[in-house]
Amino acid sequence: MRDHDIVIGGGGLTGLVLARTLAQALGADARIAVIDPDAANVRADPRSYALSAGSRRLLEAIGIWPAIAGDAQPVSGIDITDSALTDAIRPILLSYDTAVQDGEPGMWIVPASVIHSASVAAVTDLAGVVLVRATAVGVASDTAGSTVALADGRSVRAGLVIACDGRQSPLRDAAGIKTVNWRYAQTGIVTTVRHERPHGGRAIQHFLPGGPFAILPLSGNRSCVTWTEQEGEAQRLLALDDA
């Protein structure tokens, strides 16, 4: 006998948005479980997401966007450079606006914690969706469905299992899905800054030898800086004081 129609392993943004979408599409009779050790907990996350117009429309269609809109910064344009740190002048190689249709922004920048909080709220107490505080560690399938093994010794059974449990997915490995991966020996540095002058909604992307350096506009005249550097240099930078 199946405990659920669908089990989603992973309660991050992907798993939560998928649960909300499936519940809305299938109706209240659908039985959906989201398995995550931190299910329903809003996680601190300094990163920000760049959402396309299509992603915004999806979030609007499933009722999550209204909780995000107040913290979403539309991107008016993007400037791209490609030069060395020693160059005195970094000319803009490509500059374009992001409007896609009738002036609609093609991109929005939203803090990750805002999206995750809205996604948790969107599935909490939603008919047909249960949040299971556990870690999925394995899956076995037969002609009648699949059984997901949990780290605490329990198991749940469903007709469909979806792995949304990250790049080191235990469910993917248990299903025998192979991957090819390698290390880039890079570290991502993320921080939020406030501007003295209006940023005008423009995003800036510098392609530097160590990796991309992006300035992504946020609401409140702030920006999220995402700085990719070689591991050794990144550790040196992170050890410096704020000034």
C-alpha positions in Angstrom: 0.0 0.0 0.0 1.3 3.5 -0.9 1.7 6.1 1.8 1.7 8.9 -0.8 1.2 9.4 -4.5 4.4 11.4 -4.8 7.5 11.7 -2.6 9.8 14.6 -3.2 13.3 14.2 -1.7 14.6 17.6 -0.7 12.9 20.7 0.8 14.9 23.4 -0.9 13.5 25.8 -3.4 13.1 23.3 -6.2 11.3 20.7 -4.0 9.0 23.2 -2.4 8.0 24.9 -5.6 7.4 21.5 -7.3 5.2 20.4 -4.4 3.1 23.6 -4.6 2.8 23.2 -8.4 1.8 19.5 -8.3 -0.7 20.1 -5.5 -2.3 22.9 -7.4 -2.4 20.9 -10.7 -3.6 17.6 -9.2 -6.0 19.0 -6.6 -6.5 18.3 -2.9 -6.9 14.6 -3.3 -3.2 14.2 -4.3 -1.0 13.0 -1.5 2.5 14.6 -1.7 5.3 14.3 0.8 8.4 16.5 1.0 11.2 14.8 2.8 14.0 17.1 4.3 15.7 17.2 7.7 15.0 20.9 7.9 11.6 20.8 6.4 9.6 24.0 7.2 12.7 25.8 8.5 13.7 29.0 6.8 17.4 28.9 6.1 19.8 31.8 6.3 21.3 32.3 2.9 23.3 35.3 1.7 22.9 34.5 -2.0 20.3 36.0 -4.4 18.5 34.4 -7.3 18.2 35.9 -10.8 14.7 34.9 -11.9 13.7 35.1 -15.5 10.3 36.4 -16.7 9.2 32.8 -17.2 10.1 31.9 -13.6 8.3 34.9 -12.3 5.2 33.9 -14.2 5.4 30.4 -12.8 5.6 31.7 -9.3 2.7 34.0 -9.9 0.6 31.2 -11.4 1.1 29.0 -8.3 0.5 31.9 -5.8 4.0 32.4 -4.5 5.0 35.6 -6.3 2.8 38.0 -4.2 4.9 37.2 -1.1 8.1 37.8 -3.1 7.2 40.9 -5.2 8.0 43.5 -2.5 11.6 42.3 -2.3 12.1 41.6 -6.0 14.3 44.1 -8.0 13.6 44.3 -11.7 16.8 44.4 -13.8 16.7 47.2 -16.3 19.9 46.2 -18.1 23.1 44.3 -18.0 26.7 45.5 -18.7 29.4 42.9 -19.4 33.2 43.4 -19.4 36.0 40.9 -20.0 39.4 42.2 -18.9 42.3 41.7 -16.5 42.5 43.1 -13.0 45.6 45.1 -14.0 43.8 46.9 -16.8 43.3 50.6 -16.1 40.2 50.7 -18.2 37.6 48.0 -18.5 35.4 48.9 -21.6 31.9 47.5 -21.6 31.9 44.9 -24.4 28.2 44.2 -24.3 25.3 46.2 -22.9 21.6 45.4 -23.3 18.2 46.0 -21.6 16.2 43.0 -20.4 12.6 43.9 -21.4 10.9 40.9 -23.0 7.3 42.0 -23.8 5.4 45.3 -23.4 8.2 46.6 -21.1 8.1 43.6 -18.8 11.5 43.0 -17.1 13.2 39.9 -18.4 15.0 39.4 -15.1 14.4 39.9 -11.4 16.9 39.7 -8.5 15.5 38.3 -5.3 17.3 37.3 -2.0 17.4 33.5 -1.7 16.0 33.7 1.9 12.9 35.6 0.7 12.1 33.0 -2.0 12.7 30.1 0.4 10.5 31.7 3.1 7.7 32.3 0.7 8.0 28.7 -0.7 7.8 27.2 2.8 4.7 29.3 3.6 3.1 28.2 0.3 3.2 24.5 1.2 2.7 24.7 5.0 -0.8 23.6 5.9 -1.6 23.1 2.2 -4.1 20.3 1.6 -2.5 17.2 0.3 1.1 18.2 1.1 3.0 16.9 4.2 6.5 18.0 5.3 8.5 15.1 6.7 11.5 15.9 8.9 13.9 13.2 7.8 16.8 12.4 5.4 16.1 10.2 2.4 19.0 7.8 2.0 17.8 5.2 -0.5 15.1 4.1 -2.9 13.9 0.7 -4.2 11.4 0.2 -6.9 9.1 -2.5 -8.0 6.1 -2.8 -10.4 3.7 -1.3 -7.8 5.8 1.7 -6.8 8.9 2.8 -4.9 10.0 2.7 -1.3 12.1 5.5 0.1 14.4 4.6 3.0 14.9 7.3 5.7 18.0 7.7 7.9 16.0 7.1 11.1 14.9 3.7 10.0 11.5 4.6 8.7 10.3 4.2 5.1 7.6 5.8 2.9 6.1 4.4 -0.2 4.8 6.2 -3.3 4.0 5.8 -6.9 6.5 8.4 -8.0 9.7 9.6 -6.3 11.4 12.8 -7.4 15.0 13.6 -6.3 15.4 17.3 -5.5 18.1 16.7 -2.8 21.0 18.6 -4.2 24.1 18.0 -6.2 25.2 15.1 -4.0 21.8 13.5 -4.1 21.5 10.2 -2.2 18.3 9.4 -4.1 20.0 9.9 -7.4 22.9 7.6 -6.4 20.5 5.0 -5.0 18.6 5.0 -8.3 21.9 4.2 -10.1 21.9 7.5 -12.1 25.5 8.2 -13.0 27.1 11.7 -13.1 30.4 13.1 -14.4 31.8 15.8 -12.2 35.0 17.7 -11.5 36.3 20.4 -9.2 37.0 23.9 -10.5 39.2 24.9 -7.5 37.2 28.0 -7.1 35.3 29.7 -4.1 32.3 31.8 -4.4 32.2 34.9 -2.1 28.8 36.5 -1.6 27.9 39.7 0.2 25.4 42.5 0.1 26.3 46.2 -0.2 24.4 49.4 0.0 25.0 52.1 -2.6 25.5 55.8 -2.1 24.0 56.5 -5.5 21.0 54.9 -7.2 21.9 51.7 -9.0 19.1 52.1 -11.6 18.4 48.4 -11.6 21.5 47.6 -13.8 23.4 44.4 -13.3 27.2 44.3 -14.0 29.1 41.2 -14.9 32.9 41.3 -15.0 34.6 38.2 -16.4 38.0 38.1 -14.6 40.8 35.6 -14.7 39.7 34.0 -11.4 36.1 33.8 -12.4 33.0 36.0 -12.8 32.4 39.0 -10.6 28.8 40.1 -10.6 27.0 43.0 -9.1 23.2 42.2 -8.9 20.8 45.0 -8.0 18.5 44.5 -5.0 15.6 46.5 -3.7 16.4 49.3 -1.2 19.3 50.5 -3.4 21.4 47.5 -2.4 23.3 44.9 -4.5 24.3 41.3 -4.1 28.0 40.9 -5.0 28.9 37.4 -6.2 32.7 37.0 -6.6 34.3 33.8 -7.9 38.0 33.4 -7.2 40.7 30.7 -7.1 40.5 28.9 -3.8 43.8 30.2 -2.4 43.1 33.8 -3.3 39.6 33.6 -2.0 40.8 32.5 1.4 43.2 35.4 1.6 40.4 37.8 0.7 38.0 36.3 3.2 40.6 36.7 6.0 40.8 40.5 5.4 38.8 42.9 7.6 35.7 44.6 6.2 37.6 47.8 5.2 
